């Protein structure tokens, strides 16, 4: 089994007497309220999904990640995992304090030992992480909407954060690793998606599955931008494809609870590291992975992996070109395998699926499997929209 990033799977979930003790003590602690985005981050740190992190980043780690995509010790890490707080709350906290971390209703989920209080430079962070300061970018817009004061320190989780979408498919890294071992899989390829599976996705997955023991279809069910298809609908689509077009003993479906940042190249590396923590040895990196709009080059998310050695990342990126359906070939392909021109190609994307649904246009079989098309068209029908 591949080692977790940094060598050890983080476990910051308190149990037994320690949990009971801190639940009692937390009643007397200052409270910091977390929105759903940062509650999710708290749980992901505690479960080991963000190994080797043991808490929200302090100032040194934050600056190191922005400048070099590495933690202070040199371990590759491309995305700042930070906790923004309102100025009044920050003013009441001191380095060395212990604070309770709660949801917006006051339910305490964890504690933090405050190690750092500092101010983020929004412009610097936006340019470093997203490659743009344009507030039309959803990741930049979210960051600009947050307070500029950041609080960092090690955390412990007192209760699990509820995952509302497909909760029965929410597995911690320890659980996915055990599942892979039970299946006898030594090499596992991960597929990251925030869209329903279409024929291009299926083609890439099956190409990768020829090379490894198992496939982990790992759809993101954390926070996404407005307009994305809901996680529950996407899960129905994944089931339809897996049940009808994949060998059941070589595919596993589990959700990825992290929020979407749309950070393109940096987020592609982040996605790879998280899947390494799940126990995957490979990850599919396709066209414009984790991109949005026209902010990133078509294959920038693949090229960024060339900045690191294989040992530094640990998980192998499988880099695929833009797949399409060729009318003359009568099958899926890429420019590497198909000799025909663009006039014979049907290019597929999640954006195009959403466009067809908005227009009420039937989704052709070249684009997605009929079982998936039926699910999507039923979800997007005007009568259903009026009742939801």
N, C-alpha and C positions, 0 to 999 in steps of 0.2 A: 504494500500500500504506500502510495506517495506520501511524503512527510508534509505536514501543514506548513504554511508560509512562516518562516522564522524558526521552524523546527518543532514547535509545541503548540497544540491546540488549546487556545485560551478557554478557561472555564471560570466565569465570574458569577455563577448562579449559586446563591446561598441555599442551604437545605438544613433540615433538622434544628438543632439547638441554636446554631449561628443565625439561621433565618428568623427564628422566634425572638431571639435576643435583639436583633437589629430592628425587627418590626416594632417592638416595644420602644426602643430608644429613638426610632425615627419620629415618634410623636412629639418629641421635644426639640427636633431639629428645625432650622430654617428650611422653608420649602421653595424649590425652584420648579415652576410649572413648565412642562414640555408639551409641545404640540405633537400630533400624530407622527409627523416626519421624524422628529428627534426621539420620540418614544421608540420608534422602530429601530433607530440607530443604537439606542441603549440596549435593546434586546439582542441585536446582531453582534454587538461587541461582547456581551455576556456569554452568548452561545458559542463563541469561537468562530463565527462566520467571518469576522474581521481580524482574525489572528494575523499578526501577533499583538494587535492593540489590546490594551487592558483598560482603556478609558477614553474619554474625549481628549483630544490632543492639547498639549500645553504649547506655550509660545515657541519653544525651541523646535518641537516636532512640526508645528504648523509652518514655520518659516522654512524648515528643511524640505518639507514636501513641496511647497510652492516653488522653491528655487531649484531643486534637484530631483524631484520625484523619488526621494528616499527619506527614510526615517533617520534620526541622528546617528544610529549605529551602522548605517549603510544599507539596510534592507530596503528593497524597492517597495515604494508605496506612492501612488500617483494622486490620490484624492484626499483633501483635508476632511477629517471627521471631527467636527467641532460642535460646541454647544453655545449658541448665542443667547444672551440674557439681557433683559431690560436694565437700563442704567441704575434705577433705584434698587433693584435686587442685587446687582453687582456691588453697589456701594455698601450693602450690608454684609457682604461676604468677605472673608479674609483668607489668604493663603494659610493652610494648616487647619482650616475649619472642615467639619463634615456637614454636608447638607443632604436633605431628602429630595429625591427626584420624583415628581408626581405628574399625573395627567391634569387636564384642565378642570376636572371635577374635584381634585384634591386627593385622589387615590394614590398612595405612595407605591412606586414600583422599584425604586432602588435608592442607593446612597452614593455619594461622591465625596472623596477626600480631596479637597481643593488644593491643587498644586500650582495653578497659574491663573491670573486674570490679566487680560491684555486686549488691545484694540485691533480689529482687523482693518486692513486697507482694502476696501471693496474693489477699487479699480485694479489694484495689483492682483488680487485674488481672481477676479473675473478674467483678466488677460492671461494669467498663468494657467488656470484650470480649464476655461472654456475657449480661450483663444480669441475672445471678443469682449467688448464692454457694452455691446448693444443690448439694451433692456428688452428688446423683442425676443431675445433668446430666453426660453423658459427657465433654464438653470440660472442664468444671470439675474433674471427678474426675481426669482425666489430669493437668491442671496441678497439682492439689494433691498428686499422687503424686510429682512431680518435686522435685529439690533447689531450694532457694530462691536459691542463688548462681548468677548468670548471667555468662557470659563472652562478650564481643563483640569483633569485629574483622574485617578483610577476610580473605577465604579465597582459596585456589587449589585446584583439583581435580587430583589426580594420576592417578586412575583413576575410571571411571564406576561408579556404584552400580547393581547389578543390579536390574532390574525383573522380578519373577517372573511377573506376570500379563500375558498377551498382549504379550510383549516386542516382537514384530514390529510392533505398533501404537504403540510408544512413539517419538514424534517430538519433537525439540527445537523451540523457536520458529523457529530459522533454517530448519529443514526444513519446517515447516508453511507458512511464508511462501513458500518456494520452490515447494511443491506448489500453493498457491493461484495463484501467478503462472503456473505451467505450465498450469493449468486455465483461465486467463483470467478468474478471479473477481476482481472489484473490491470487491464487498460480500459479506460472509460472516457468517452468524449462527451462534453457538455454542449448543449445548444441553448443560448440565451435568446429570449424573444419577449417582446411586449405586444406582438400582433398575433392574430390567428394564423395558424400554419397554412401556407399556400404551397403550390407545387414546387417553387424554387427552394423553399425551406426543406421540403421533403427530399428533394434531389440532393441537397448538400448533406443532410442527415444520413441518407443511405450511402452516399459516397464515403462518408467518414466511418460508417458502421462496417464497411468492408475491411477497414484497417484495425479495428479495435474489438474488444470483447463485448462492450455494452454501450448504450446511448442513454444519457440523462437529458431528457427534455425538461428544461428548467425555466419555465415562464416567470417573468417578473410580475409580482402581484402587489408590490408596494405602490407608493403614490406616483401617478403619472400625470401628464398634462391634460387639460380639457380637450375633448374630442377623440381621445384614444378609446378603443372598444373596451368595455368593462371586463374585468378579470373573469367573472363567472361565465360570460359568453365565450371568452377565449378558451377556458378550461373545457367547455363542452366540445369545442372544435378540436382540441388536442385529443380528447377521448375518441372522437369519431375517426380521426386519422390513425391513431395507434391501434384501435380495435379492428380496423378494416385493412390496413396497409402495412403493418409492421409485425415481425415475429414477436409474440408477447414475452418470450423468455430473454429477449435481448434489448428491451427498452424499459426504462423506468421514468415515471412522471413524478416530479416533486417541485414545489413552488420556491421561488426566490423572493424573500420578503423585503429586499432592499428597495428604497425609493429610486425612481429614475432621475438622473441628473442631466442627461442629454449632453454629456461632456465629450463625446466623440472619442478621440484617440486615448486620452487619459482614462476615460471610463472603460474602454476596452481592456486596458491592463488591469484595472480594478476588478472587472468582471472575471477576468482570468484568474486572479489571485483568490477571489472568493470561491470559484469552482475548484481550485486546487485544495482549498480548505475542506470542501465537501468530499475530496478524495479522487477527483477527476485528474486524469493524466494529460488530456487534450481538450481543447476548446475550439469550436468553429468560429472563425472571424470572417465575416462576409463583407459585402459592400456597405460602406458607411455605417459600420457598427456603432451603436449608441449615438448616432448623429441626429440632427434635426435641421430642417430647412436646407440652406446652402452654406452652412458655416464651416463645413469640413470637406476636404477632398475625398473623392470616391474611395480611395484605398489608404487614407492617412491612418486609419485605425489598425491597419496591418503593418504599415511601415514603422510605427512607433516601437514595435517589438524588436526591431533591429538595433535599437539603442541599448539593449541589454543582452547579456549572455544567457545561454540556455539555463545555466545553473542559477542565475539571479532570479529568473521568473519561475523556473521549475516545471510549469505546465507548458505543453507544446501547443502553440497556435496553429491551427490548420487554416491556411489562407485560401479562400475561394474567390474566384472572379464572379462577376454579376451573371447569375444564371437566368435563362429564358427558355420559353417553349418555342421550338423551331417547327414551323408548319411543314417544311419540306422533309426534315428528319422524322417528324412525327413523334418527337420526344424532347425531354429536357436536355440542355447542354449549356456550354459557355463558349467563349471565343477560342478556347483551347481545343474544343472537340467538334465544333460545328463550322463548316466552310461557307455557310450561306449568309446573305446580307440582312441588314436590319429590317428590310421590308417583309422578310419571312419570320421575323422574331416577335414573340409576344413577351414583353418585359413585365415582370411581376414585382409588386411591392405592397407593403401594408398601406401606404398612402393611396395607391390606386384602388385597393379594395374599399377603403373608406369613401373614396370618390364615387365609385360605382354604387355603393349602398345609398349615399346621399341622393344620387340621381334616380334611384329606383331601377337601375339597369341590371338585368340578369348577369350573374357572374359566370363567365364561360368555363367549360371543363378544362381548357388549357391553363386556366388561371388557378383554380382550386378544385379539390374533390367535391363531387355533388353533395355529399353528406355535410360538408362544411358550408357550402353555398346555401343549403337549406336552413341551417342554424342561423347564419348571418342575416339572411333575408327575412326570416321570421322575427328576429330581434329588431331589425330596422324598419319593419312594416309600420305604416302610419297608425294603424289601429292599436298596435302594441305600444308605440311611443306615447299615445294619448292616455294609456292606462298605467304608465310607469312614471 
